[in-house]
């Protein structure tokens, strides 16, 4: 896990947990960090890609880092939204989730997926073919797509399913942004966990920050981070 700090002199901290395969060097991720840095000291978390235990490898290290921040607002995208939803520390203020990976809509029956996930294999070999520009967003770069994970292991699927099925209740300070046409995660899971007045829809791909409509939405993201769901 890598954590990079962007400090332009803001008084408030934002812990930004990136999505699966996102890296700070990606142009579109950096664009969003630059927007956040106008109001926050940004702590950007790059999650490890291939894991076997979400608590040990995602939630635990982020929780340990967050415990030293004091007060901060929390932003999580995709797998970062799954990780952030499990965080529990007194310092967390407002929570904003961008296309959180709270469930998936795989074209495979659930029992088949569970059977695959039960295999005692940690080496990635199951191909991932949904992380293309059409799914991610029309501004996705060549480097961003090349860096995207191309396969997963049964152990990875198993621990992600456990993380999704053990999500704690959402907090009153939480809001989410998602696209109903998301083909990477299932947006219905957002509607099942948050009331409609705490959800803002946008037109675009899985990554709001890689979609051409981002300029019209990013100010609302910042408002929700700074002022809570009532800002939607």
VOGU-3710 file (C-alpha; in Angstrom, 3 decimals, decimal comma):
1> xxxxxxxxxx> 0,000/0,000/0,000  1,276/3,453/-0,948  0,011/6,700/0,587  0,964/10,025/-0,954  0,291/13,389/0,680  -0,547/16,530/-1,309  -0,251/19,592/0,904  -1,028/23,022/-0,533  -1,536/24,567/2,890  -5,171/23,616/3,546
11> xxxxxxxxxx> -6,210/23,288/7,180  -8,459/20,238/6,766  -7,443/16,687/5,798  -9,107/14,416/3,244  -8,328/10,715/3,145  -8,885/9,596/-0,446  -8,894/5,815/-0,950  -8,373/5,106/-4,647  -10,018/2,308/-6,565  -8,684/-1,054/-7,682
21> xxxxxxxxxx> -5,740/-0,402/-9,990  -5,901/3,398/-9,657  -2,550/5,116/-9,211  -1,718/8,718/-8,351  0,394/8,951/-11,533  -2,707/8,489/-13,672  -3,668/11,793/-15,254  -7,348/11,591/-14,325  -6,654/10,570/-10,730  -4,270/13,510/-10,471
31> xxxxxxxxxx> -6,972/15,790/-11,850  -9,285/14,839/-8,995  -6,503/15,165/-6,421  -5,829/18,686/-7,734  -9,507/19,582/-7,231  -9,467/18,193/-3,694  -6,228/20,019/-2,883  -7,968/23,385/-3,305  -9,757/22,688/-0,011  -7,841/19,835/1,646
41> xxxxxxxxxx> -4,516/18,349/2,525  -5,023/15,152/0,520  -3,836/11,741/1,678  -4,199/9,511/-1,393  -4,167/5,764/-0,745  -3,148/3,338/-3,504  -4,557/-0,083/-2,638  -2,572/-3,241/-3,438  -4,113/-4,985/-6,422  -4,006/-8,714/-5,667
51> xxxxxxxxxx> -5,021/-9,488/-2,090  -6,312/-12,492/-0,186  -7,597/-10,791/2,993  -9,415/-7,449/2,749  -9,115/-6,715/6,467  -5,382/-7,373/6,665  -4,387/-5,843/3,345  -6,929/-3,073/2,724  -8,937/-2,043/5,772  -6,326/-2,584/8,497
61> xxxxxxxxxx> -3,494/-0,481/7,013  -5,865/2,349/6,055  -7,447/2,294/9,510  -4,016/2,452/11,146  -3,004/5,426/9,020  -6,326/7,194/9,581  -6,058/6,880/13,355  -3,143/9,327/13,297  -4,906/12,008/11,265  -7,278/13,451/13,846
71> xxxxxxxxxx> -10,305/14,943/12,121  -10,705/14,328/8,395  -13,265/13,803/5,659  -13,285/10,540/3,741  -13,528/9,911/0,000  -13,491/6,427/-1,510  -13,793/5,296/-5,113  -14,844/1,771/-6,175  -12,737/-0,713/-4,144  -11,691/2,330/-2,136
81> xxxxxxxxxx> -15,366/2,904/-1,401  -15,656/-0,691/-0,217  -12,600/-0,238/1,997  -13,705/3,154/3,300  -17,147/1,832/4,246  -15,450/-0,530/6,716  -13,402/2,212/8,402  -14,439/3,114/11,928  -12,559/5,826/13,786  -13,641/8,886/15,751
91> xxxxxxxxxx> -11,831/11,218/13,373  -14,042/10,622/10,329  -16,277/13,534/9,378  -18,227/13,395/6,134  -18,050/10,371/3,839  -18,400/10,482/0,060  -18,360/7,364/-2,094  -17,720/7,440/-5,854  -19,143/4,358/-7,606  -18,467/2,198/-4,534
101> xxxxxxxxxx> -17,863/-1,507/-5,154  -20,559/-2,652/-2,774  -21,733/-5,372/-5,166  -21,073/-6,656/-8,678  -23,383/-7,659/-11,494  -21,441/-10,547/-12,986  -23,101/-12,424/-15,880  -22,597/-15,645/-13,928  -25,024/-17,271/-11,446  -24,189/-16,597/-7,803
111> xxxxxxxxxx> -23,616/-20,252/-6,863  -21,119/-20,597/-9,725  -19,238/-17,510/-8,574  -19,159/-18,804/-5,010  -17,818/-22,126/-6,237  -15,043/-20,387/-8,166  -14,230/-18,187/-5,194  -13,936/-21,216/-2,929  -11,006/-22,633/-4,887  -7,774/-22,642/-2,799
121> xxxxxxxxxx> -5,881/-20,609/-5,414  -4,147/-17,272/-4,831  -2,598/-16,818/-8,289  -4,620/-14,513/-10,592  -5,830/-16,416/-13,636  -9,487/-15,428/-14,080  -9,527/-12,782/-16,855  -11,040/-9,346/-16,298  -12,266/-7,890/-19,574  -14,573/-5,088/-18,385
131> xxxxxxxxxx> -11,981/-2,398/-17,611  -11,922/-0,726/-21,028  -12,501/2,906/-22,002  -16,233/2,374/-22,574  -16,619/1,122/-19,021  -14,139/3,391/-17,226  -14,926/6,714/-18,901  -14,386/8,509/-22,177  -11,330/10,374/-20,822  -9,480/7,205/-19,799
141> xxxxxxxxxx> -5,850/7,337/-20,921  -3,754/4,673/-22,595  -1,521/4,385/-19,532  -4,499/4,111/-17,211  -5,984/1,264/-19,231  -2,629/-0,482/-19,577  -2,156/-0,379/-15,789  -5,611/-1,846/-15,097  -5,597/-5,359/-13,599  -6,176/-8,033/-16,232
151> xxxxxxxxxx> -7,010/-10,990/-13,976  -8,063/-11,977/-10,465  -7,619/-15,018/-8,252  -10,309/-17,056/-6,502  -8,840/-15,843/-3,196  -9,305/-12,233/-4,300  -12,932/-12,841/-5,256  -13,532/-14,647/-1,977  -12,268/-11,807/0,200  -14,088/-9,144/-1,840
161> xxxxxxxxxx> -17,345/-11,059/-1,484  -16,751/-11,252/2,272  -16,125/-7,514/2,407  -19,321/-6,789/0,482  -21,438/-9,148/2,573  -20,168/-7,772/5,876  -20,590/-4,069/5,182  -21,629/-2,117/8,280  -24,657/0,180/8,148  -24,042/3,419/6,270
171> xxxxxxxxxx> -23,549/6,507/8,394  -25,788/9,584/8,364  -22,832/11,603/7,084  -22,483/9,490/3,915  -23,323/10,430/0,336  -22,609/8,668/-2,952  -22,153/9,489/-6,619  -22,759/6,846/-9,270  -23,828/6,216/-12,848  -26,777/3,960/-13,577
181> xxxxxxxxxx> -24,957/2,658/-16,647  -21,943/1,452/-14,617  -20,803/-1,936/-15,934  -17,937/-2,400/-13,461  -19,900/-2,336/-10,198  -23,610/-2,710/-9,520  -25,183/0,722/-8,801  -28,244/-0,989/-7,349  -26,186/-1,709/-4,240  -25,845/2,042/-3,678
191> xxxxxxxxxx> -29,612/2,475/-3,810  -30,064/-0,388/-1,359  -27,753/1,229/1,209  -28,490/4,948/0,890  -31,751/6,909/0,519  -32,278/8,708/-2,772  -31,634/12,167/-1,318  -28,068/11,122/-0,456  -27,259/9,858/-3,959  -26,246/12,022/-6,901
201> xxxxxxxxxx> -26,299/10,493/-10,361  -23,943/11,512/-13,148  -23,599/10,657/-16,828  -20,423/8,782/-17,595  -18,434/5,669/-16,901  -17,391/3,937/-13,719  -14,861/6,656/-12,920  -16,466/10,056/-12,535  -13,006/11,645/-12,796  -12,380/9,884/-16,126
211> xxxxxxxxxx> -15,708/11,016/-17,610  -16,199/14,196/-19,636  -19,016/15,395/-17,373  -16,679/15,633/-14,376  -16,460/19,431/-14,462  -20,208/19,693/-13,826  -20,082/17,326/-10,848  -16,812/17,855/-8,992  -18,006/20,962/-7,144  -20,908/18,965/-5,739
221> xxxxxxxxxx> -18,460/16,262/-4,644  -16,438/18,892/-2,784  -19,583/20,382/-1,251  -20,703/16,975/0,014  -17,243/16,319/1,452  -17,081/19,650/3,222  -20,695/20,085/4,294  -22,238/16,602/4,293  -25,162/15,032/2,394  -27,354/18,118/2,850
231> xx> -25,171/19,793/0,221  -26,545/17,520/-2,514
//
